[in-house]
Amino acid sequence: MAFYFVVEDGTGLSNSTAFTTTQEFRDYYDLQDYDYSSLVEDQIKKYIVRATTLINNMYMSYWKGNVVSDTQRLSWPRENCYYIDGIEIDDESVPPEIKNATIEMAYALQSGYNLAPVNTDEGSLREEEVRVDKIEQRLKYSPSKSMYTRPTVTAVDDALARITGGSGSLGNLNIVRV
């Protein structure tokens, strides 16, 4: 099977497979003091493509605005999209935050971080009952909203914070100075 490595150039390519270049990958790894000495060019490309796919699929519901072309393969570039501080994001490029998040995801993959979905069909713990006389424990769970969740990579969430508004439970919290 052929392997394709096509970097999105900001025009909304219909065949792009990567948000970032191998040179940007190396530059970022150098800046973060990550080790890529054991990786050959094709391995770097494969990590970037897999990381791009994960970023594209896992975070697309957080993106605001619209894709610039109805034929583009990836979710960036976007138009009518703003950083959380109100600055418009260039609609003719992939923002550096997306590139950095992609590289952080590639680092997680290279480090062996398991990003496979985890079954959470039991829901979240709602009630717990413990008896002392008869040793007994009952747990009640709220129904889950989704049967599967993916582990998160904090460094990816942090890299995307200026676009998504943050990570975790504070991701949608608006703070207003009074």
N, C-alpha and C positions, 0 to 999 in steps of 0.2 A: 504494500500500500504506500502510495506517495505521501510524503510529508511536505506540507506547505507552510512557509513562513513569509507572510506578507504583512508589513507594518502599516497600520492606519496612518495616512498622511494628512488627515484633516479634511479630506474631501468627501468622506462617507463612502469608502470603497465597498464594492459588493463582494470582494474576495479576501478582505483583511482577516488575519488570524492573530494579530498581536497589537497591543497598545504601545509597546516600547521597543526600541532597537537593542541589539546586543551590546552596542557601545554604551548606551544609557545604563544598561544593566551593569556593565563593568564599572562605569563611573560611580554609580550608586553604591555598589558593593565596596569599592575602594573608600568612599566617603564614610560608610558605616563600619568599615574594617571587617567585612564579611569575607570569608575565604572561598574563592572560586578557582583556585589553582588546579584542582583535580578535574575541572570541567572542560570538555572540548566544546567547540563552537556549536555543534549539533545538539549537545545536551543543554546548553544555555538556551538555544532556540526552543527546544521542547519544554523546558521549564516555563519560558515566557508564554508560549502558546497555551499550556495548561493553566497557568495563572490568569491569563487573559480570559479564558473561558469561565473560570471560577468567578472572577471579578464581574464579568459581564452578566452572568446568571444569578449570582448571589446578591448583588447590590442594585440591579436594574430598577427595582421598585422604589429605591431612594432617589433616583435621578429626577430632576425637575426638567421642564422644557420638553422639547421634541427633537427627535433625530433630524438631521439636515436632509436626509434622502430616504425615501421609502424603500430603496433597494440596498441600503448599507447593511453590512453583516453585523457589525458591532454596535453597541449602544452609544458610542461616542464617535464623532463630535455631535454636539447638541446645540440647538438654537433656543433663545429665550430662557436661558439657564443662568442662574446667579449663585455666587457664593453666599454663604449665610450672612456675610457682612454687606450684602447688597451690590457688590461689584459684579458686573456681567462677565461671564466666562466666554472667552473667544470661541466663536462657532466654527472656526476654521482650523481647529487643532484639538489634540487630546490634551487636557490639562495636566500639568506636572503632578498633581495629586493622584490622578488616575494612574499615571506612569509609575509613581513611587509605590502606590498600593499594589500594583501588579508585580513589581520587583520584590516587595515584602512578601507577597503571596508565593512567589517563586522561591524565595529563601525558605519559607515555611515548608514548601514541598521538598526542596533539596535537603532540609534538615530532618525529613521523615515524619513531619507533622501529619497526622491522620485527619483528613477533611471529609471522610465519608459520612453521610447522614447517619444520625443516631435515632433509633426508634424511641419515641417519647409518648407512646399511646396511653400510658398510665396517667397522663396529665400531671398537674402540680399538686403537691400535698396540701390538703385543705383542712384536715382534722386528724388528730392522733389521740388515741385513748390507750392508757396503760393501767393495768390492774396489778396490785401487789400480792394479794392473797393467792389468787390463781394467777400464775404468770401468764398474762395474755396481752396481746398488743393488737390493736385494730388501726388500720390506716385508711383514710378516705381521700380519694383524689378527685380533683375537679376534672371535668372532661378536657382533653387537650384540644387546642385549636388546630394543631397540625400533628400528624403522626410522626413526622420526621423533622429533625432539626440538624443543622450543621454546626460543628464547633466553630467558634470565631477565632480569628487571629487578631489580637489586640493591636499589633503594629499596623495591620491593614486598616482597621477601624480608625486608628489615629491618623493615618495618612489621608483618609477620606473625610475627616471631621469637618473641614472647611466647606465641603460640598454637601455632606449628609446632615450636618448639624450636630454631630457627636456620635457616640456609640453607646450601646447598652440601654439601660432604662432611662437615661437622661437624653437619649437621642432626639426626642421630640419635645423637650422642655424648652419653652421660651423664657428667657430671663429678661426682665424689663427693669431698667433703672428708674427709680421714682424720685 
